[in-house]
Amino acid sequence: MFRFPDRLLQAPDDLMLEAGAVGEVLVARIRLVVVLLIAAMPVIAMITGAPDEEVRTGAVGALVALGFSVMLLHKARREGADVRWRFVSAAFDITSISTVLGLFLLQGLPHVAINSRVVWELYLVAIAATALRADGRVCLFAGVLALVQYGAILAVATTSFGDLSDPKWAPFLYGYLSWGDQISRLILIAAATLIALACVYQVRKLLVLSSQDRLTGIRNRAWLDSRLARELDEAALHRHRVCLAMADVDGFKPFNDRYGHLSGDAALRAIGQRLAERFGEAGYVARYGGEEFTVVLPGLPSDAAYAHCDRVRAQFVADRIDLPGNGGSVESPTLSFGLAEWRAGESDEALIDRADRALIEAKQTGRNRIVRARPDG
């Protein structure tokens, strides 16, 4: 239990980075919807007889926020995978709320700034949204920023405007200054931050369970489908290259029949983990099914991807597999690869199909080799 904060504040791994990239776009869309709803509030406030100053400030704030929200949605689609951008967009959300409250102070309305019935609650919404970014550091950053900024607004309101209980402020449409209420607001911001952190912690556990292959410990096909789709979206957006390799264990059935299913499982486990280690940061490895694995190689042209796959293939020729119990070790099965480079406009299913057909050719023409997908395939 004491390690809980430490794990939350570590840099996210590839699984959480993927979830955070998707979450950043989702936050941007939610922000746009929320701002559109907020834009209607000045109209409602005018109808219900709210002070003109509040109506004007709310309208100006909503229009400015609407423009920024459209821009941030565009940026999230391009920069969502960048962890630094998540801090920037979280800071924007918190600071926008503080800016609106600060405008009330500039208009000489301290009671509106510290007793707002609508604007302050948006702090809680913004902090809750940080959980979608799947990064505990962003949650903590947003919570601390909200505490600091609202604390500054409260300090200015209570020190720059004299006695806020003076009758000159009557009729106190937004209530009196209550330190109990203000401390409660600060506590609620801290509580919302803790809840967002807990959500990130829980999401990580669920993502690991749903995205990890139980036998090999590497990523599974469900994760691959999500990751590959995003890699191709980014490749189309930034005009990057992406290669995909399908790898199959040669002679796995005879290996299984000779040494038994437990030994076959041990072989798949070792091969999957070695593939992940050997491709390292150059690619993402997932178990596609049975004895077949998929390697996504973003940013690499076909020649470089071929060379990398060939180095890994050669390493398996010299490998050995430790058998369960006291079975000793035996030569590792070799691997065959089918390699395809993504073509603009091509779907992820079509890319996988081309690589798979190249893999079939590699198996049929000798095994322990790499075949590239045909240009006209």
C-alpha positions as CSV (number, residue, x, y, z in Angstrom):
1,M,0.0,0.0,0.0
2,F,2.9,2.4,0.7
3,R,4.2,1.9,-2.8
4,F,0.9,3.2,-4.3
5,P,2.0,6.8,-4.7
6,D,5.5,5.8,-6.0
7,R,4.0,3.7,-8.9
8,L,1.5,6.5,-9.7
9,L,4.2,9.2,-10.1
10,Q,6.5,7.1,-12.3
11,A,6.7,7.9,-16.0
12,P,4.0,5.9,-17.8
13,D,5.0,2.8,-19.6
14,D,4.0,2.1,-23.3
15,L,0.6,0.7,-22.2
16,M,-0.3,3.9,-20.3
17,L,1.2,6.1,-23.0
18,E,-1.1,4.5,-25.5
19,A,-4.1,4.9,-23.1
20,G,-3.1,8.5,-22.4
21,A,-2.9,9.4,-26.1
22,V,-6.4,8.2,-26.7
23,G,-7.5,9.9,-23.4
24,E,-6.0,13.3,-24.5
25,V,-8.2,13.3,-27.6
26,L,-11.2,12.3,-25.5
27,V,-10.5,15.1,-23.0
28,A,-10.3,17.6,-25.9
29,R,-13.7,16.4,-27.2
30,I,-15.3,16.6,-23.7
31,R,-13.8,20.0,-23.2
32,L,-15.4,21.3,-26.4
33,V,-18.8,19.9,-25.4
34,V,-18.5,21.3,-21.9
35,V,-17.6,24.7,-23.2
36,L,-20.6,24.7,-25.6
37,L,-22.8,23.9,-22.6
38,I,-21.2,26.6,-20.6
39,A,-21.7,29.1,-23.4
40,A,-25.4,28.8,-22.7
41,M,-25.0,29.7,-19.1
42,P,-24.7,33.5,-19.6
43,V,-28.0,33.4,-21.5
44,I,-29.6,31.5,-18.6
45,A,-28.0,33.9,-16.1
46,M,-29.5,36.9,-18.0
47,I,-32.9,35.3,-18.0
48,T,-32.8,34.6,-14.3
49,G,-31.7,38.1,-13.4
50,A,-28.1,37.7,-12.7
51,P,-25.9,40.8,-12.5
52,D,-24.9,42.3,-15.8
53,E,-21.2,42.0,-14.9
54,E,-21.5,38.2,-14.4
55,V,-23.4,37.8,-17.7
56,R,-20.8,39.8,-19.6
57,T,-17.8,38.1,-18.0
58,G,-19.4,34.7,-18.5
59,A,-20.1,35.4,-22.2
60,V,-16.6,36.7,-23.0
61,G,-15.0,33.8,-21.1
62,A,-17.2,31.2,-22.9
63,L,-16.4,32.7,-26.4
64,V,-12.6,32.7,-25.7
65,A,-12.7,29.2,-24.2
66,L,-14.7,28.0,-27.3
67,G,-12.0,29.2,-29.6
68,F,-9.3,27.7,-27.6
69,S,-11.2,24.4,-27.3
70,V,-11.4,24.0,-31.0
71,M,-7.7,24.7,-31.3
72,L,-6.8,22.2,-28.5
73,L,-8.9,19.5,-30.1
74,H,-6.8,19.9,-33.3
75,K,-3.6,19.9,-31.3
76,A,-4.6,16.8,-29.3
77,R,-5.0,14.8,-32.5
78,R,-1.5,15.8,-33.5
79,E,0.3,16.0,-30.2
80,G,-1.7,13.6,-27.9
81,A,1.1,11.1,-27.8
82,D,3.5,13.7,-26.4
83,V,3.4,13.5,-22.6
84,R,4.5,17.2,-22.4
85,W,1.4,18.2,-24.2
86,R,-0.8,16.6,-21.6
87,F,0.7,18.9,-18.9
88,V,0.1,21.9,-21.2
89,S,-3.5,21.1,-21.8
90,A,-4.2,20.3,-18.2
91,A,-2.6,23.6,-17.2
92,F,-4.9,25.4,-19.8
93,D,-8.0,23.8,-18.3
94,I,-7.1,24.9,-14.7
95,T,-5.8,28.3,-15.7
96,S,-8.9,29.1,-17.8
97,I,-11.1,28.6,-14.7
98,S,-8.8,30.7,-12.6
99,T,-8.8,33.4,-15.3
100,V,-12.6,33.7,-15.2
101,L,-12.6,34.0,-11.4
102,G,-9.7,36.6,-11.7
103,L,-11.8,38.7,-14.1
104,F,-14.5,39.0,-11.4
105,L,-11.8,40.4,-9.1
106,L,-10.7,42.9,-11.8
107,Q,-14.3,44.1,-12.0
108,G,-14.4,44.6,-8.3
109,L,-16.6,41.6,-7.5
110,P,-14.7,39.6,-4.9
111,H,-17.8,37.8,-3.6
112,V,-18.5,36.5,-7.0
113,A,-14.9,35.3,-7.4
114,I,-14.9,33.3,-4.1
115,N,-18.5,32.2,-4.0
116,S,-19.2,31.4,-7.6
117,R,-21.9,28.8,-8.0
118,V,-20.8,27.5,-11.4
119,V,-17.3,28.5,-12.3
120,W,-15.5,27.1,-9.3
121,E,-17.0,23.7,-9.7
122,L,-15.3,23.4,-13.1
123,Y,-12.0,22.9,-11.1
124,L,-13.4,19.5,-10.1
125,V,-14.4,18.7,-13.7
126,A,-11.0,19.6,-15.0
127,I,-9.2,17.5,-12.3
128,A,-11.5,14.5,-13.0
129,A,-10.7,14.8,-16.7
130,T,-6.9,14.4,-15.9
131,A,-7.6,10.7,-15.0
132,L,-8.4,10.1,-18.7
133,R,-4.8,11.1,-19.5
134,A,-3.6,7.9,-17.7
135,D,-0.7,9.7,-16.0
136,G,-0.7,10.2,-12.2
137,R,1.9,13.0,-12.6
138,V,-0.6,15.1,-14.7
139,C,-3.4,14.5,-12.1
140,L,-1.1,15.7,-9.3
141,F,0.1,18.6,-11.3
142,A,-3.4,19.8,-12.1
143,G,-4.5,19.4,-8.5
144,V,-1.6,21.4,-7.1
145,L,-2.0,24.1,-9.7
146,A,-5.7,24.4,-8.9
147,L,-4.9,24.7,-5.2
148,V,-2.2,27.4,-5.8
149,Q,-4.3,29.4,-8.2
150,Y,-7.5,29.4,-6.2
151,G,-5.5,30.0,-3.1
152,A,-4.1,33.1,-4.8
153,I,-7.6,34.3,-5.9
154,L,-8.8,33.9,-2.3
155,A,-5.8,35.7,-0.9
156,V,-6.3,38.7,-3.3
157,A,-10.0,38.8,-2.6
158,T,-9.5,38.9,1.2
159,T,-6.6,41.3,1.3
160,S,-7.2,43.8,-1.5
161,F,-10.9,44.6,-1.0
162,G,-11.0,45.3,2.7
163,D,-13.7,43.8,5.0
164,L,-15.9,41.6,2.8
165,S,-18.6,41.7,5.5
166,D,-18.9,45.5,5.3
167,P,-22.5,46.6,4.5
168,K,-21.2,48.5,1.5
169,W,-21.1,45.1,-0.3
170,A,-24.9,44.6,0.3
171,P,-27.1,42.9,-0.8
172,F,-24.6,40.1,-0.9
173,L,-26.2,38.2,-3.8
174,Y,-23.3,35.7,-3.7
175,G,-23.2,35.3,0.1
176,Y,-20.7,36.4,2.7
177,L,-17.1,35.3,3.1
178,S,-17.1,32.1,5.0
179,W,-13.7,30.7,5.8
180,G,-15.3,27.3,6.6
181,D,-16.7,27.2,3.0
182,Q,-13.4,28.3,1.5
183,I,-11.4,25.7,3.4
184,S,-14.0,23.1,2.3
185,R,-13.4,24.1,-1.3
186,L,-9.7,23.6,-1.0
187,I,-10.2,20.2,0.6
188,L,-12.6,19.2,-2.2
189,I,-9.9,20.1,-4.8
190,A,-7.4,17.9,-2.9
191,A,-10.0,15.1,-2.7
192,A,-10.8,15.3,-6.4
193,T,-7.0,15.0,-7.1
194,L,-6.8,11.9,-4.9
195,I,-9.8,10.3,-6.7
196,A,-8.2,11.1,-10.1
197,L,-5.0,9.4,-8.9
198,A,-6.9,6.4,-7.7
199,C,-8.7,6.1,-11.1
200,V,-5.3,6.1,-12.9
201,Y,-4.1,3.4,-10.6
202,Q,-7.2,1.3,-11.2
203,V,-7.1,1.9,-15.0
204,R,-3.5,0.7,-15.1
205,K,-4.4,-2.5,-13.4
206,L,-7.3,-3.1,-15.8
207,L,-5.2,-2.3,-18.8
208,V,-2.5,-4.7,-17.8
209,L,-5.1,-7.5,-17.4
210,S,-6.8,-6.7,-20.7
211,S,-3.7,-6.0,-22.8
212,Q,-1.2,-8.6,-21.7
213,D,-0.9,-12.1,-23.1
214,R,-1.1,-14.5,-20.1
215,L,1.3,-17.1,-21.5
216,T,4.1,-15.0,-22.8
217,G,3.7,-11.8,-20.7
218,I,4.0,-9.6,-23.8
219,R,1.1,-7.6,-25.4
220,N,-1.8,-9.3,-26.9
221,R,-3.8,-8.9,-30.0
222,A,-6.4,-6.6,-28.5
223,W,-3.6,-4.2,-27.6
224,L,-2.1,-4.6,-31.1
225,D,-5.3,-3.6,-32.8
226,S,-5.5,-0.4,-30.9
227,R,-1.8,0.5,-31.1
228,L,-1.5,-0.3,-34.8
229,A,-4.6,1.8,-35.7
230,R,-3.1,4.8,-33.8
231,E,0.3,4.3,-35.4
232,L,-1.2,4.4,-38.9
233,D,-3.3,7.5,-38.0
234,E,-0.1,9.3,-36.9
235,A,1.8,8.0,-40.0
236,A,-0.9,9.5,-42.2
237,L,-0.9,12.8,-40.3
238,H,2.9,13.2,-40.1
239,R,3.8,11.3,-43.3
240,H,5.8,8.7,-41.4
241,R,6.7,5.2,-42.5
242,V,5.5,2.2,-40.7
243,C,6.5,-1.5,-41.3
244,L,4.8,-4.5,-39.9
245,A,6.2,-8.0,-39.6
246,M,4.4,-11.2,-38.9
247,A,6.6,-13.8,-37.3
248,D,5.8,-17.5,-37.0
249,V,7.7,-20.2,-35.0
250,D,9.0,-22.8,-37.4
251,G,8.2,-26.5,-36.7
252,F,6.3,-25.7,-33.6
253,K,3.9,-28.7,-33.8
254,P,6.8,-31.3,-34.1
255,F,8.5,-29.5,-31.1
256,N,5.3,-29.8,-29.1
257,D,4.8,-33.4,-30.1
258,R,8.4,-34.3,-29.1
259,Y,8.8,-32.4,-25.9
260,G,5.2,-32.0,-24.7
261,H,2.8,-29.1,-24.3
262,L,4.5,-27.7,-21.2
263,S,7.7,-27.5,-23.1
264,G,5.9,-25.9,-26.0
265,D,4.5,-23.3,-23.7
266,A,8.0,-22.6,-22.3
267,A,9.2,-22.2,-25.9
268,L,6.5,-19.7,-26.7
269,R,7.1,-17.8,-23.5
270,A,10.8,-17.5,-24.2
271,I,10.4,-16.6,-27.8
272,G,7.8,-13.9,-27.1
273,Q,10.0,-12.3,-24.4
274,R,13.1,-12.5,-26.5
275,L,11.4,-10.9,-29.4
276,A,10.2,-8.0,-27.2
277,E,13.8,-7.6,-25.8
278,R,15.5,-7.8,-29.1
279,F,13.3,-5.3,-31.0
280,G,13.4,-3.1,-27.9
281,E,12.5,0.5,-28.6
282,A,12.6,0.0,-32.3
283,G,9.3,-1.8,-32.4
284,Y,6.3,-3.1,-30.5
285,V,5.8,-6.9,-30.2
286,A,2.5,-8.7,-29.6
287,R,1.3,-12.2,-29.7
288,Y,-1.1,-12.5,-32.5
289,G,-2.3,-16.0,-31.8
290,G,-1.0,-19.5,-31.4
291,E,2.7,-19.5,-32.4
292,E,2.4,-16.3,-34.4
293,F,3.7,-12.9,-33.3
294,T,3.4,-9.4,-34.7
295,V,6.0,-6.6,-34.7
296,V,5.1,-3.0,-35.4
297,L,8.1,-0.9,-36.6
298,P,7.1,2.8,-36.7
299,G,9.4,5.2,-38.5
300,L,11.4,2.6,-40.3
301,P,11.6,2.2,-44.1
302,S,11.4,-1.3,-45.5
303,D,15.2,-1.8,-45.9
304,A,15.9,-0.9,-42.3
305,A,13.0,-3.0,-41.0
306,Y,14.2,-5.9,-43.0
307,A,17.8,-5.6,-41.6
308,H,16.4,-5.4,-38.0
309,C,14.2,-8.5,-38.5
310,D,17.1,-10.4,-40.1
311,R,19.4,-9.7,-37.1
312,V,16.7,-10.9,-34.7
313,R,16.0,-14.0,-36.9
314,A,19.7,-14.9,-36.8
315,Q,19.8,-14.6,-33.1
316,F,17.1,-17.3,-32.7
317,V,19.2,-19.7,-34.8
318,A,21.8,-19.9,-32.0
319,D,19.2,-19.8,-29.1
320,R,18.3,-22.6,-26.7
321,I,15.1,-23.3,-24.8
322,D,15.1,-24.4,-21.2
323,L,12.6,-27.3,-20.8
324,P,10.5,-27.5,-17.6
325,G,11.6,-29.6,-14.7
326,N,15.0,-31.3,-15.3
327,G,14.6,-31.5,-19.0
328,G,17.7,-29.5,-19.7
329,S,17.8,-27.3,-22.8
330,V,17.3,-27.8,-26.5
331,E,17.8,-25.9,-29.6
332,S,15.2,-23.1,-30.1
333,P,12.8,-23.3,-33.0
334,T,13.7,-20.8,-35.7
335,L,11.4,-18.0,-36.9
336,S,10.0,-17.0,-40.3
337,F,9.0,-13.4,-41.1
338,G,6.6,-11.8,-43.5
339,L,7.3,-8.0,-43.8
340,A,5.1,-5.3,-45.3
341,E,5.5,-1.5,-45.4
342,W,2.3,0.5,-44.9
343,R,1.0,2.4,-48.0
344,A,-0.8,5.7,-47.6
345,G,-4.5,5.1,-47.3
346,E,-4.1,1.4,-46.4
347,S,-6.2,0.0,-43.5
348,D,-4.6,-1.9,-40.6
349,E,-6.4,-5.1,-41.7
350,A,-5.0,-4.8,-45.3
351,L,-1.5,-4.2,-43.9
352,I,-1.7,-7.3,-41.7
353,D,-3.0,-9.4,-44.6
354,R,-0.1,-8.4,-46.8
355,A,2.4,-9.3,-44.1
356,D,0.6,-12.5,-43.4
357,R,0.7,-13.6,-47.1
358,A,4.4,-12.8,-47.1
359,L,4.8,-15.0,-44.0
360,I,3.0,-17.9,-45.7
361,E,5.4,-17.6,-48.6
362,A,8.4,-17.6,-46.2
363,K,7.1,-20.8,-44.7
364,Q,6.5,-22.4,-48.0
365,T,9.9,-21.6,-49.5
366,G,12.2,-22.9,-46.8
367,R,11.4,-21.3,-43.4
368,N,13.9,-19.4,-41.2
369,R,13.8,-16.6,-43.6
370,I,12.2,-13.2,-44.3
371,V,9.9,-12.4,-47.3
372,R,8.7,-9.0,-48.1
373,A,5.2,-8.4,-49.2
374,R,4.8,-8.0,-53.0
375,P,4.5,-4.4,-54.2
376,D,1.4,-5.3,-56.1
377,G,0.0,-7.5,-53.3
